[in-house]
Amino acid sequence: MAHREEARNEFNDGFTKAATANNVQIIATYNNRGRHTRIWILEAPDYHAVDKALEPILKFGNYDIMPV
């Protein structure tokens, strides 16, 4: 994905726009390139809003979502 500019933009912009549309605030983002891991700290009214915000990027792979 990193080698395709349009895919990278779709991944980032799609998630950011969906988060805003679903009242999800992105507090922080942490990346571990060696482990191909990205961690988002989100604040949302409920889990459903987070689920809707993540919909645009689910086509890029499987994700482990851990609410805390």
Secondary structure, DSSP 4 states (H G I P E B T S, - for coil): -TT-HHHHHHHHHHHHHHHHHTT-EEEEEEEEGGGTEEEEEEE-SSHHHHHHHHGGGGGG--------
